[in-house]
Amino acid sequence: MAKIKIWLQWNNDSLFWGDNPYIWSEVYILKEVGESFGGGGIVLPLKDTWKELDKHLDKKEFSEEKKRIFLQVIARVNGLVTSEVKDIDSVKKKITVDHIKKTFESFGQKVEVKVKNVKR
């Protein structure tokens, strides 16, 4: 099945290109991930947030490279690499729903991310 390419357009994107720290490939991946959630957004647990998001991305056939870049962007936007962890692999355990929300908001993406209620 052919994959539909999501193109960035000046008149449809809310990110201002003159004064931001992002590169085109990062914005494109964020846009792809946001689109993968569909119209209803995504619901993730408070615990093991990255693990569940990683499963979603696997189902949507995201490459390991795209997932790695997405994780690096989340870490950079939220200041995790320099202040809370020493390397990108240990970031996975620190990712929260709020980190994901903040990342999409910083890119001007309107993506709904909710917390999953886990009953015990």
PDB file as gemmi writes it, atoms N, CA and C in Angstrom:
CRYST1    1.000    1.000    1.000  90.00  90.00  90.00 P 1                      
ATOM      1  N   MET A   1       0.840  -1.176   0.000  1.00  0.00           N  
ATOM      2  CA  MET A   1       0.000   0.000   0.000  1.00  0.00           C  
ATOM      3  C   MET A   1       0.890   1.245   0.000  1.00  0.00           C  
ATOM      4  N   ALA A   2       0.585   2.183  -0.841  1.00  0.00           N  
ATOM      5  CA  ALA A   2       1.374   3.415  -0.938  1.00  0.00           C  
ATOM      6  C   ALA A   2       1.149   4.286   0.285  1.00  0.00           C  
ATOM      7  N   LYS A   3       2.218   4.894   0.735  1.00  0.00           N  
ATOM      8  CA  LYS A   3       2.131   5.771   1.901  1.00  0.00           C  
ATOM      9  C   LYS A   3       1.899   7.200   1.422  1.00  0.00           C  
ATOM     10  N   ILE A   4       0.995   7.886   2.089  1.00  0.00           N  
ATOM     11  CA  ILE A   4       0.706   9.269   1.736  1.00  0.00           C  
ATOM     12  C   ILE A   4       1.718  10.173   2.416  1.00  0.00           C  
ATOM     13  N   LYS A   5       2.353  11.020   1.654  1.00  0.00           N  
ATOM     14  CA  LYS A   5       3.367  11.934   2.179  1.00  0.00           C  
ATOM     15  C   LYS A   5       2.679  13.185   2.714  1.00  0.00           C  
ATOM     16  N   ILE A   6       3.069  13.621   3.902  1.00  0.00           N  
ATOM     17  CA  ILE A   6       2.517  14.830   4.513  1.00  0.00           C  
ATOM     18  C   ILE A   6       3.505  15.956   4.225  1.00  0.00           C  
ATOM     19  N   TRP A   7       3.110  16.928   3.456  1.00  0.00           N  
ATOM     20  CA  TRP A   7       4.000  18.023   3.111  1.00  0.00           C  
ATOM     21  C   TRP A   7       3.786  19.205   4.048  1.00  0.00           C  
ATOM     22  N   LEU A   8       4.874  19.852   4.401  1.00  0.00           N  
ATOM     23  CA  LEU A   8       4.793  21.070   5.206  1.00  0.00           C  
ATOM     24  C   LEU A   8       4.477  22.227   4.282  1.00  0.00           C  
ATOM     25  N   GLN A   9       3.559  23.086   4.691  1.00  0.00           N  
ATOM     26  CA  GLN A   9       3.167  24.215   3.867  1.00  0.00           C  
ATOM     27  C   GLN A   9       3.236  25.488   4.699  1.00  0.00           C  
ATOM     28  N   TRP A  10       3.810  26.522   4.129  1.00  0.00           N  
ATOM     29  CA  TRP A  10       3.965  27.789   4.844  1.00  0.00           C  
ATOM     30  C   TRP A  10       2.636  28.325   5.357  1.00  0.00           C  
ATOM     31  N   ASN A  11       1.598  28.251   4.541  1.00  0.00           N  
ATOM     32  CA  ASN A  11       0.325  28.866   4.916  1.00  0.00           C  
ATOM     33  C   ASN A  11      -0.523  28.000   5.840  1.00  0.00           C  
ATOM     34  N   ASN A  12      -0.176  26.726   6.029  1.00  0.00           N  
ATOM     35  CA  ASN A  12      -0.978  25.842   6.869  1.00  0.00           C  
ATOM     36  C   ASN A  12      -0.316  25.462   8.186  1.00  0.00           C  
ATOM     37  N   ASP A  13       0.942  25.768   8.369  1.00  0.00           N  
ATOM     38  CA  ASP A  13       1.651  25.389   9.583  1.00  0.00           C  
ATOM     39  C   ASP A  13       1.835  26.605  10.478  1.00  0.00           C  
ATOM     40  N   SER A  14       1.697  26.370  11.780  1.00  0.00           N  
ATOM     41  CA  SER A  14       1.748  27.483  12.727  1.00  0.00           C  
ATOM     42  C   SER A  14       3.150  27.744  13.272  1.00  0.00           C  
ATOM     43  N   LEU A  15       4.143  26.967  12.855  1.00  0.00           N  
ATOM     44  CA  LEU A  15       5.500  27.160  13.324  1.00  0.00           C  
ATOM     45  C   LEU A  15       6.154  28.282  12.525  1.00  0.00           C  
ATOM     46  N   PHE A  16       6.761  29.225  13.218  1.00  0.00           N  
ATOM     47  CA  PHE A  16       7.458  30.319  12.546  1.00  0.00           C  
ATOM     48  C   PHE A  16       8.887  29.887  12.272  1.00  0.00           C  
ATOM     49  N   TRP A  17       9.275  29.913  11.019  1.00  0.00           N  
ATOM     50  CA  TRP A  17      10.562  29.355  10.622  1.00  0.00           C  
ATOM     51  C   TRP A  17      11.734  30.274  10.869  1.00  0.00           C  
ATOM     52  N   GLY A  18      11.513  31.552  11.087  1.00  0.00           N  
ATOM     53  CA  GLY A  18      12.630  32.460  11.257  1.00  0.00           C  
ATOM     54  C   GLY A  18      13.315  32.378  12.601  1.00  0.00           C  
ATOM     55  N   ASP A  19      12.601  31.965  13.647  1.00  0.00           N  
ATOM     56  CA  ASP A  19      13.166  32.049  14.985  1.00  0.00           C  
ATOM     57  C   ASP A  19      12.772  30.824  15.808  1.00  0.00           C  
ATOM     58  N   ASN A  20      13.329  29.670  15.464  1.00  0.00           N  
ATOM     59  CA  ASN A  20      13.083  28.468  16.249  1.00  0.00           C  
ATOM     60  C   ASN A  20      14.282  27.529  16.122  1.00  0.00           C  
ATOM     61  N   PRO A  21      14.441  26.611  17.077  1.00  0.00           N  
ATOM     62  CA  PRO A  21      15.622  25.740  17.083  1.00  0.00           C  
ATOM     63  C   PRO A  21      15.454  24.433  16.314  1.00  0.00           C  
ATOM     64  N   TYR A  22      14.382  24.270  15.539  1.00  0.00           N  
ATOM     65  CA  TYR A  22      14.077  22.993  14.919  1.00  0.00           C  
ATOM     66  C   TYR A  22      14.529  22.939  13.462  1.00  0.00           C  
ATOM     67  N   ILE A  23      14.761  21.717  12.997  1.00  0.00           N  
ATOM     68  CA  ILE A  23      15.100  21.522  11.588  1.00  0.00           C  
ATOM     69  C   ILE A  23      13.911  20.843  10.899  1.00  0.00           C  
ATOM     70  N   TRP A  24      13.875  20.939   9.580  1.00  0.00           N  
ATOM     71  CA  TRP A  24      12.740  20.431   8.806  1.00  0.00           C  
ATOM     72  C   TRP A  24      12.430  18.969   9.114  1.00  0.00           C  
ATOM     73  N   SER A  25      13.454  18.123   9.200  1.00  0.00           N  
ATOM     74  CA  SER A  25      13.209  16.691   9.412  1.00  0.00           C  
ATOM     75  C   SER A  25      12.544  16.436  10.764  1.00  0.00           C  
ATOM     76  N   GLU A  26      12.880  17.212  11.787  1.00  0.00           N  
ATOM     77  CA  GLU A  26      12.245  17.052  13.101  1.00  0.00           C  
ATOM     78  C   GLU A  26      10.776  17.448  13.038  1.00  0.00           C  
ATOM     79  N   VAL A  27      10.498  18.559  12.395  1.00  0.00           N  
ATOM     80  CA  VAL A  27       9.119  19.030  12.271  1.00  0.00           C  
ATOM     81  C   VAL A  27       8.310  18.013  11.473  1.00  0.00           C  
ATOM     82  N   TYR A  28       8.892  17.485  10.433  1.00  0.00           N  
ATOM     83  CA  TYR A  28       8.202  16.495   9.600  1.00  0.00           C  
ATOM     84  C   TYR A  28       7.855  15.245  10.420  1.00  0.00           C  
ATOM     85  N   ILE A  29       8.806  14.762  11.227  1.00  0.00           N  
ATOM     86  CA  ILE A  29       8.558  13.572  12.039  1.00  0.00           C  
ATOM     87  C   ILE A  29       7.482  13.853  13.084  1.00  0.00           C  
ATOM     88  N   LEU A  30       7.522  15.036  13.712  1.00  0.00           N  
ATOM     89  CA  LEU A  30       6.477  15.391  14.678  1.00  0.00           C  
ATOM     90  C   LEU A  30       5.114  15.415  13.997  1.00  0.00           C  
ATOM     91  N   LYS A  31       5.084  15.936  12.798  1.00  0.00           N  
ATOM     92  CA  LYS A  31       3.827  15.995  12.040  1.00  0.00           C  
ATOM     93  C   LYS A  31       3.340  14.580  11.717  1.00  0.00           C  
ATOM     94  N   GLU A  32       4.240  13.709  11.314  1.00  0.00           N  
ATOM     95  CA  GLU A  32       3.889  12.319  11.022  1.00  0.00           C  
ATOM     96  C   GLU A  32       3.359  11.596  12.260  1.00  0.00           C  
ATOM     97  N   VAL A  33       4.044  11.779  13.385  1.00  0.00           N  
ATOM     98  CA  VAL A  33       3.611  11.127  14.621  1.00  0.00           C  
ATOM     99  C   VAL A  33       2.227  11.645  15.018  1.00  0.00           C  
ATOM    100  N   GLY A  34       2.036  12.953  14.960  1.00  0.00           N  
ATOM    101  CA  GLY A  34       0.735  13.534  15.281  1.00  0.00           C  
ATOM    102  C   GLY A  34      -0.366  12.991  14.395  1.00  0.00           C  
ATOM    103  N   GLU A  35      -0.081  12.860  13.098  1.00  0.00           N  
ATOM    104  CA  GLU A  35      -1.061  12.310  12.154  1.00  0.00           C  
ATOM    105  C   GLU A  35      -1.365  10.844  12.466  1.00  0.00           C  
ATOM    106  N   SER A  36      -0.382  10.119  13.002  1.00  0.00           N  
ATOM    107  CA  SER A  36      -0.588   8.697  13.298  1.00  0.00           C  
ATOM    108  C   SER A  36      -1.593   8.486  14.429  1.00  0.00           C  
ATOM    109  N   PHE A  37      -1.827   9.520  15.224  1.00  0.00           N  
ATOM    110  CA  PHE A  37      -2.792   9.414  16.324  1.00  0.00           C  
ATOM    111  C   PHE A  37      -4.232   9.500  15.819  1.00  0.00           C  
ATOM    112  N   GLY A  38      -4.411   9.949  14.602  1.00  0.00           N  
ATOM    113  CA  GLY A  38      -5.755  10.098  14.064  1.00  0.00           C  
ATOM    114  C   GLY A  38      -6.423  11.342  14.641  1.00  0.00           C  
ATOM    115  N   GLY A  39      -7.697  11.510  14.371  1.00  0.00           N  
ATOM    116  CA  GLY A  39      -8.416  12.700  14.816  1.00  0.00           C  
ATOM    117  C   GLY A  39      -8.659  12.765  16.310  1.00  0.00           C  
ATOM    118  N   GLY A  40      -8.654  11.621  16.988  1.00  0.00           N  
ATOM    119  CA  GLY A  40      -8.980  11.598  18.406  1.00  0.00           C  
ATOM    120  C   GLY A  40      -7.792  11.743  19.331  1.00  0.00           C  
ATOM    121  N   GLY A  41      -6.602  11.900  18.806  1.00  0.00           N  
ATOM    122  CA  GLY A  41      -5.420  11.994  19.660  1.00  0.00           C  
ATOM    123  C   GLY A  41      -4.997  10.621  20.147  1.00  0.00           C  
ATOM    124  N   ILE A  42      -4.261  10.599  21.254  1.00  0.00           N  
ATOM    125  CA  ILE A  42      -3.769   9.333  21.804  1.00  0.00           C  
ATOM    126  C   ILE A  42      -3.915   9.371  23.314  1.00  0.00           C  
ATOM    127  N   VAL A  43      -4.156   8.207  23.891  1.00  0.00           N  
ATOM    128  CA  VAL A  43      -4.267   8.059  25.346  1.00  0.00           C  
ATOM    129  C   VAL A  43      -3.114   7.175  25.798  1.00  0.00           C  
ATOM    130  N   LEU A  44      -2.316   7.684  26.748  1.00  0.00           N  
ATOM    131  CA  LEU A  44      -1.126   6.976  27.215  1.00  0.00           C  
ATOM    132  C   LEU A  44      -1.145   6.855  28.734  1.00  0.00           C  
ATOM    133  N   PRO A  45      -0.522   5.811  29.273  1.00  0.00           N  
ATOM    134  CA  PRO A  45      -0.481   5.645  30.724  1.00  0.00           C  
ATOM    135  C   PRO A  45       0.560   6.575  31.364  1.00  0.00           C  
ATOM    136  N   LEU A  46       0.384   6.861  32.645  1.00  0.00           N  
ATOM    137  CA  LEU A  46       1.375   7.669  33.363  1.00  0.00           C  
ATOM    138  C   LEU A  46       2.684   6.912  33.512  1.00  0.00           C  
ATOM    139  N   LYS A  47       2.594   5.623  33.755  1.00  0.00           N  
ATOM    140  CA  LYS A  47       3.787   4.795  33.913  1.00  0.00           C  
ATOM    141  C   LYS A  47       4.108   4.134  32.575  1.00  0.00           C  
ATOM    142  N   ASP A  48       5.365   4.040  32.256  1.00  0.00           N  
ATOM    143  CA  ASP A  48       5.807   3.423  30.991  1.00  0.00           C  
ATOM    144  C   ASP A  48       5.215   4.120  29.768  1.00  0.00           C  
ATOM    145  N   THR A  49       5.167   5.452  29.807  1.00  0.00           N  
ATOM    146  CA  THR A  49       4.591   6.234  28.709  1.00  0.00           C  
ATOM    147  C   THR A  49       5.305   5.956  27.397  1.00  0.00           C  
ATOM    148  N   TRP A  50       6.648   6.007  27.404  1.00  0.00           N  
ATOM    149  CA  TRP A  50       7.389   5.788  26.160  1.00  0.00           C  
ATOM    150  C   TRP A  50       7.170   4.374  25.635  1.00  0.00           C  
ATOM    151  N   LYS A  51       7.114   3.404  26.531  1.00  0.00           N  
ATOM    152  CA  LYS A  51       6.927   2.011  26.123  1.00  0.00           C  
ATOM    153  C   LYS A  51       5.625   1.852  25.331  1.00  0.00           C  
ATOM    154  N   GLU A  52       4.555   2.463  25.817  1.00  0.00           N  
ATOM    155  CA  GLU A  52       3.269   2.384  25.123  1.00  0.00           C  
ATOM    156  C   GLU A  52       3.280   3.173  23.814  1.00  0.00           C  
ATOM    157  N   LEU A  53       3.913   4.349  23.836  1.00  0.00           N  
ATOM    158  CA  LEU A  53       4.012   5.147  22.613  1.00  0.00           C  
ATOM    159  C   LEU A  53       4.851   4.409  21.574  1.00  0.00           C  
ATOM    160  N   ASP A  54       5.913   3.752  22.014  1.00  0.00           N  
ATOM    161  CA  ASP A  54       6.771   2.977  21.125  1.00  0.00           C  
ATOM    162  C   ASP A  54       5.973   1.849  20.462  1.00  0.00           C  
ATOM    163  N   LYS A  55       5.094   1.190  21.224  1.00  0.00           N  
ATOM    164  CA  LYS A  55       4.240   0.141  20.647  1.00  0.00           C  
ATOM    165  C   LYS A  55       3.338   0.721  19.559  1.00  0.00           C  
ATOM    166  N   HIS A  56       2.763   1.900  19.841  1.00  0.00           N  
ATOM    167  CA  HIS A  56       1.903   2.563  18.847  1.00  0.00           C  
ATOM    168  C   HIS A  56       2.698   2.852  17.574  1.00  0.00           C  
ATOM    169  N   LEU A  57       3.899   3.385  17.740  1.00  0.00           N  
ATOM    170  CA  LEU A  57       4.720   3.736  16.577  1.00  0.00           C  
ATOM    171  C   LEU A  57       5.139   2.495  15.798  1.00  0.00           C  
ATOM    172  N   ASP A  58       5.372   1.390  16.498  1.00  0.00           N  
ATOM    173  CA  ASP A  58       5.680   0.126  15.812  1.00  0.00           C  
ATOM    174  C   ASP A  58       4.498  -0.330  14.957  1.00  0.00           C  
ATOM    175  N   LYS A  59       3.295  -0.225  15.509  1.00  0.00           N  
ATOM    176  CA  LYS A  59       2.099  -0.613  14.761  1.00  0.00           C  
ATOM    177  C   LYS A  59       1.924   0.242  13.507  1.00  0.00           C  
ATOM    178  N   LYS A  60       2.328   1.500  13.595  1.00  0.00           N  
ATOM    179  CA  LYS A  60       2.204   2.410  12.456  1.00  0.00           C  
ATOM    180  C   LYS A  60       3.425   2.350  11.544  1.00  0.00           C  
ATOM    181  N   GLU A  61       4.315   1.399  11.820  1.00  0.00           N  
ATOM    182  CA  GLU A  61       5.493   1.121  10.993  1.00  0.00           C  
ATOM    183  C   GLU A  61       6.486   2.280  10.910  1.00  0.00           C  
ATOM    184  N   PHE A  62       6.715   2.950  12.027  1.00  0.00           N  
ATOM    185  CA  PHE A  62       7.764   3.969  12.088  1.00  0.00           C  
ATOM    186  C   PHE A  62       9.106   3.265  12.220  1.00  0.00           C  
ATOM    187  N   SER A  63      10.097   3.757  11.508  1.00  0.00           N  
ATOM    188  CA  SER A  63      11.429   3.159  11.577  1.00  0.00           C  
ATOM    189  C   SER A  63      12.080   3.487  12.925  1.00  0.00           C  
ATOM    190  N   GLU A  64      13.088   2.696  13.274  1.00  0.00           N  
ATOM    191  CA  GLU A  64      13.825   2.945  14.521  1.00  0.00           C  
ATOM    192  C   GLU A  64      14.493   4.326  14.472  1.00  0.00           C  
ATOM    193  N   GLU A  65      14.931   4.735  13.294  1.00  0.00           N  
ATOM    194  CA  GLU A  65      15.567   6.046  13.139  1.00  0.00           C  
ATOM    195  C   GLU A  65      14.579   7.178  13.439  1.00  0.00           C  
ATOM    196  N   LYS A  66      13.369   7.079  12.914  1.00  0.00           N  
ATOM    197  CA  LYS A  66      12.363   8.113  13.173  1.00  0.00           C  
ATOM    198  C   LYS A  66      11.976   8.140  14.651  1.00  0.00           C  
ATOM    199  N   LYS A  67      11.856   6.966  15.266  1.00  0.00           N  
ATOM    200  CA  LYS A  67      11.531   6.923  16.695  1.00  0.00           C  
ATOM    201  C   LYS A  67      12.655   7.534  17.524  1.00  0.00           C  
ATOM    202  N   ARG A  68      13.905   7.269  17.120  1.00  0.00           N  
ATOM    203  CA  ARG A  68      15.062   7.823  17.840  1.00  0.00           C  
ATOM    204  C   ARG A  68      15.069   9.352  17.747  1.00  0.00           C  
ATOM    205  N   ILE A  69      14.805   9.886  16.558  1.00  0.00           N  
ATOM    206  CA  ILE A  69      14.763  11.341  16.374  1.00  0.00           C  
ATOM    207  C   ILE A  69      13.618  11.944  17.180  1.00  0.00           C  
ATOM    208  N   PHE A  70      12.460  11.301  17.167  1.00  0.00           N  
ATOM    209  CA  PHE A  70      11.313  11.774  17.934  1.00  0.00           C  
ATOM    210  C   PHE A  70      11.660  11.814  19.426  1.00  0.00           C  
ATOM    211  N   LEU A  71      12.291  10.767  19.924  1.00  0.00           N  
ATOM    212  CA  LEU A  71      12.694  10.707  21.324  1.00  0.00           C  
ATOM    213  C   LEU A  71      13.707  11.808  21.646  1.00  0.00           C  
ATOM    214  N   GLN A  72      14.661  12.039  20.760  1.00  0.00           N  
ATOM    215  CA  GLN A  72      15.650  13.093  20.980  1.00  0.00           C  
ATOM    216  C   GLN A  72      14.996  14.468  21.032  1.00  0.00           C  
ATOM    217  N   VAL A  73      14.009  14.698  20.181  1.00  0.00           N  
ATOM    218  CA  VAL A  73      13.300  15.980  20.180  1.00  0.00           C  
ATOM    219  C   VAL A  73      12.551  16.160  21.498  1.00  0.00           C  
ATOM    220  N   ILE A  74      11.853  15.117  21.953  1.00  0.00           N  
ATOM    221  CA  ILE A  74      11.139  15.190  23.232  1.00  0.00           C  
ATOM    222  C   ILE A  74      12.123  15.522  24.354  1.00  0.00           C  
ATOM    223  N   ALA A  75      13.266  14.836  24.356  1.00  0.00           N  
ATOM    224  CA  ALA A  75      14.260  15.064  25.401  1.00  0.00           C  
ATOM    225  C   ALA A  75      14.799  16.490  25.355  1.00  0.00           C  
ATOM    226  N   ARG A  76      15.088  16.987  24.160  1.00  0.00           N  
ATOM    227  CA  ARG A  76      15.644  18.334  24.029  1.00  0.00           C  
ATOM    228  C   ARG A  76      14.633  19.403  24.431  1.00  0.00           C  
ATOM    229  N   VAL A  77      13.395  19.275  23.949  1.00  0.00           N  
ATOM    230  CA  VAL A  77      12.355  20.257  24.264  1.00  0.00           C  
ATOM    231  C   VAL A  77      12.122  20.336  25.771  1.00  0.00           C  
ATOM    232  N   ASN A  78      12.206  19.182  26.453  1.00  0.00           N  
ATOM    233  CA  ASN A  78      11.921  19.126  27.875  1.00  0.00           C  
ATOM    234  C   ASN A  78      13.165  19.203  28.753  1.00  0.00           C  
ATOM    235  N   GLY A  79      14.335  19.393  28.145  1.00  0.00           N  
ATOM    236  CA  GLY A  79      15.572  19.541  28.904  1.00  0.00           C  
ATOM    237  C   GLY A  79      15.988  18.287  29.654  1.00  0.00           C  
ATOM    238  N   LEU A  80      15.598  17.117  29.168  1.00  0.00           N  
ATOM    239  CA  LEU A  80      15.881  15.880  29.892  1.00  0.00           C  
ATOM    240  C   LEU A  80      17.323  15.412  29.762  1.00  0.00           C  
ATOM    241  N   VAL A  81      17.910  15.557  28.599  1.00  0.00           N  
ATOM    242  CA  VAL A  81      19.240  15.001  28.369  1.00  0.00           C  
ATOM    243  C   VAL A  81      20.284  15.679  29.246  1.00  0.00           C  
ATOM    244  N   THR A  82      20.202  16.983  29.374  1.00  0.00           N  
ATOM    245  CA  THR A  82      21.230  17.678  30.136  1.00  0.00           C  
ATOM    246  C   THR A  82      20.966  17.715  31.631  1.00  0.00           C  
ATOM    247  N   SER A  83      19.688  17.685  32.034  1.00  0.00           N  
ATOM    248  CA  SER A  83      19.432  17.869  33.452  1.00  0.00           C  
ATOM    249  C   SER A  83      19.035  16.607  34.218  1.00  0.00           C  
ATOM    250  N   GLU A  84      18.415  15.652  33.560  1.00  0.00           N  
ATOM    251  CA  GLU A  84      17.901  14.510  34.308  1.00  0.00           C  
ATOM    252  C   GLU A  84      18.564  13.174  33.984  1.00  0.00           C  
ATOM    253  N   VAL A  85      19.108  13.023  32.813  1.00  0.00           N  
ATOM    254  CA  VAL A  85      19.693  11.742  32.429  1.00  0.00           C  
ATOM    255  C   VAL A  85      21.004  11.975  31.684  1.00  0.00           C  
ATOM    256  N   LYS A  86      21.775  10.909  31.551  1.00  0.00           N  
ATOM    257  CA  LYS A  86      23.074  11.045  30.905  1.00  0.00           C  
ATOM    258  C   LYS A  86      23.074  10.649  29.436  1.00  0.00           C  
ATOM    259  N   ASP A  87      22.181   9.764  29.022  1.00  0.00           N  
ATOM    260  CA  ASP A  87      22.151   9.360  27.618  1.00  0.00           C  
ATOM    261  C   ASP A  87      20.721   9.150  27.147  1.00  0.00           C  
ATOM    262  N   ILE A  88      20.545   9.101  25.844  1.00  0.00           N  
ATOM    263  CA  ILE A  88      19.213   9.073  25.242  1.00  0.00           C  
ATOM    264  C   ILE A  88      18.449   7.793  25.567  1.00  0.00           C  
ATOM    265  N   ASP A  89      19.128   6.652  25.729  1.00  0.00           N  
ATOM    266  CA  ASP A  89      18.416   5.415  26.053  1.00  0.00           C  
ATOM    267  C   ASP A  89      17.771   5.474  27.433  1.00  0.00           C  
ATOM    268  N   SER A  90      18.387   6.154  28.375  1.00  0.00           N  
ATOM    269  CA  SER A  90      17.795   6.245  29.707  1.00  0.00           C  
ATOM    270  C   SER A  90      16.657   7.258  29.757  1.00  0.00           C  
ATOM    271  N   VAL A  91      16.507   8.066  28.701  1.00  0.00           N  
ATOM    272  CA  VAL A  91      15.400   9.019  28.627  1.00  0.00           C  
ATOM    273  C   VAL A  91      14.070   8.283  28.556  1.00  0.00           C  
ATOM    274  N   LYS A  92      14.051   7.134  27.925  1.00  0.00           N  
ATOM    275  CA  LYS A  92      12.815   6.385  27.703  1.00  0.00           C  
ATOM    276  C   LYS A  92      12.038   6.166  29.002  1.00  0.00           C  
ATOM    277  N   LYS A  93      12.743   5.928  30.088  1.00  0.00           N  
ATOM    278  CA  LYS A  93      12.091   5.678  31.372  1.00  0.00           C  
ATOM    279  C   LYS A  93      11.560   6.961  32.004  1.00  0.00           C  
ATOM    280  N   LYS A  94      12.055   8.107  31.575  1.00  0.00           N  
ATOM    281  CA  LYS A  94      11.682   9.388  32.171  1.00  0.00           C  
ATOM    282  C   LYS A  94      10.542  10.093  31.439  1.00  0.00           C  
ATOM    283  N   ILE A  95      10.228   9.668  30.216  1.00  0.00           N  
ATOM    284  CA  ILE A  95       9.221  10.358  29.404  1.00  0.00           C  
ATOM    285  C   ILE A  95       7.848  10.265  30.062  1.00  0.00           C  
ATOM    286  N   THR A  96       7.158  11.407  30.132  1.00  0.00           N  
ATOM    287  CA  THR A  96       5.811  11.457  30.690  1.00  0.00           C  
ATOM    288  C   THR A  96       4.841  11.986  29.637  1.00  0.00           C  
ATOM    289  N   VAL A  97       3.565  11.875  29.938  1.00  0.00           N  
ATOM    290  CA  VAL A  97       2.531  12.408  29.050  1.00  0.00           C  
ATOM    291  C   VAL A  97       2.729  13.914  28.899  1.00  0.00           C  
ATOM    292  N   ASP A  98       3.075  14.599  29.982  1.00  0.00           N  
ATOM    293  CA  ASP A  98       3.302  16.046  29.921  1.00  0.00           C  
ATOM    294  C   ASP A  98       4.466  16.405  29.003  1.00  0.00           C  
ATOM    295  N   HIS A  99       5.519  15.576  28.979  1.00  0.00           N  
ATOM    296  CA  HIS A  99       6.645  15.820  28.071  1.00  0.00           C  
ATOM    297  C   HIS A  99       6.183  15.760  26.617  1.00  0.00           C  
ATOM    298  N   ILE A 100       5.358  14.784  26.312  1.00  0.00           N  
ATOM    299  CA  ILE A 100       4.872  14.622  24.936  1.00  0.00           C  
ATOM    300  C   ILE A 100       3.976  15.794  24.554  1.00  0.00           C  
ATOM    301  N   LYS A 101       3.073  16.189  25.461  1.00  0.00           N  
ATOM    302  CA  LYS A 101       2.203  17.350  25.208  1.00  0.00           C  
ATOM    303  C   LYS A 101       3.039  18.599  24.945  1.00  0.00           C  
ATOM    304  N   LYS A 102       4.019  18.853  25.812  1.00  0.00           N  
ATOM    305  CA  LYS A 102       4.853  20.054  25.682  1.00  0.00           C  
ATOM    306  C   LYS A 102       5.604  20.058  24.351  1.00  0.00           C  
ATOM    307  N   THR A 103       6.067  18.897  23.930  1.00  0.00           N  
ATOM    308  CA  THR A 103       6.805  18.800  22.668  1.00  0.00           C  
ATOM    309  C   THR A 103       5.928  19.190  21.493  1.00  0.00           C  
ATOM    310  N   PHE A 104       4.730  18.631  21.417  1.00  0.00           N  
ATOM    311  CA  PHE A 104       3.836  18.976  20.314  1.00  0.00           C  
ATOM    312  C   PHE A 104       3.447  20.451  20.366  1.00  0.00           C  
ATOM    313  N   GLU A 105       3.196  20.976  21.562  1.00  0.00           N  
ATOM    314  CA  GLU A 105       2.838  22.393  21.697  1.00  0.00           C  
ATOM    315  C   GLU A 105       3.972  23.298  21.243  1.00  0.00           C  
ATOM    316  N   SER A 106       5.209  22.930  21.548  1.00  0.00           N  
ATOM    317  CA  SER A 106       6.343  23.781  21.159  1.00  0.00           C  
ATOM    318  C   SER A 106       6.539  23.824  19.654  1.00  0.00           C  
ATOM    319  N   PHE A 107       6.043  22.809  18.946  1.00  0.00           N  
ATOM    320  CA  PHE A 107       6.119  22.775  17.490  1.00  0.00           C  
ATOM    321  C   PHE A 107       4.872  23.353  16.845  1.00  0.00           C  
ATOM    322  N   GLY A 108       3.945  23.840  17.667  1.00  0.00           N  
ATOM    323  CA  GLY A 108       2.716  24.421  17.131  1.00  0.00           C  
ATOM    324  C   GLY A 108       1.727  23.387  16.628  1.00  0.00           C  
ATOM    325  N   GLN A 109       1.898  22.130  17.041  1.00  0.00           N  
ATOM    326  CA  GLN A 109       1.009  21.064  16.601  1.00  0.00           C  
ATOM    327  C   GLN A 109      -0.155  20.933  17.578  1.00  0.00           C  
ATOM    328  N   LYS A 110      -1.355  20.833  17.061  1.00  0.00           N  
ATOM    329  CA  LYS A 110      -2.532  20.635  17.900  1.00  0.00           C  
ATOM    330  C   LYS A 110      -2.853  19.150  17.933  1.00  0.00           C  
ATOM    331  N   VAL A 111      -2.244  18.457  18.885  1.00  0.00           N  
ATOM    332  CA  VAL A 111      -2.411  17.021  19.028  1.00  0.00           C  
ATOM    333  C   VAL A 111      -2.885  16.750  20.449  1.00  0.00           C  
ATOM    334  N   GLU A 112      -3.962  15.988  20.584  1.00  0.00           N  
ATOM    335  CA  GLU A 112      -4.491  15.690  21.904  1.00  0.00           C  
ATOM    336  C   GLU A 112      -3.795  14.461  22.478  1.00  0.00           C  
ATOM    337  N   VAL A 113      -3.200  14.627  23.649  1.00  0.00           N  
ATOM    338  CA  VAL A 113      -2.543  13.541  24.360  1.00  0.00           C  
ATOM    339  C   VAL A 113      -3.182  13.476  25.737  1.00  0.00           C  
ATOM    340  N   LYS A 114      -3.781  12.317  26.068  1.00  0.00           N  
ATOM    341  CA  LYS A 114      -4.477  12.172  27.334  1.00  0.00           C  
ATOM    342  C   LYS A 114      -3.835  11.069  28.169  1.00  0.00           C  
ATOM    343  N   VAL A 115      -4.129  11.110  29.480  1.00  0.00           N  
ATOM    344  CA  VAL A 115      -3.643  10.087  30.393  1.00  0.00           C  
ATOM    345  C   VAL A 115      -4.662   8.962  30.462  1.00  0.00           C  
ATOM    346  N   LYS A 116      -4.163   7.735  30.369  1.00  0.00           N  
ATOM    347  CA  LYS A 116      -5.013   6.555  30.461  1.00  0.00           C  
ATOM    348  C   LYS A 116      -5.286   6.260  31.929  1.00  0.00           C  
ATOM    349  N   ASN A 117      -6.551   6.091  32.275  1.00  0.00           N  
ATOM    350  CA  ASN A 117      -6.911   5.686  33.639  1.00  0.00           C  
ATOM    351  C   ASN A 117      -6.739   4.181  33.763  1.00  0.00           C  
ATOM    352  N   VAL A 118      -5.855   3.771  34.649  1.00  0.00           N  
ATOM    353  CA  VAL A 118      -5.598   2.341  34.846  1.00  0.00           C  
ATOM    354  C   VAL A 118      -6.299   1.917  36.125  1.00  0.00           C  
ATOM    355  N   LYS A 119      -7.206   0.955  35.998  1.00  0.00           N  
ATOM    356  CA  LYS A 119      -7.929   0.435  37.168  1.00  0.00           C  
ATOM    357  C   LYS A 119      -7.208  -0.774  37.704  1.00  0.00           C  
ATOM    358  N   ARG A 120      -7.082  -0.813  39.003  1.00  0.00           N  
ATOM    359  CA  ARG A 120      -6.391  -1.967  39.626  1.00  0.00           C  
ATOM    360  C   ARG A 120      -7.322  -2.706  40.511  1.00  0.00           C  
TER     361      ARG A 120                                                      
END                                                                             
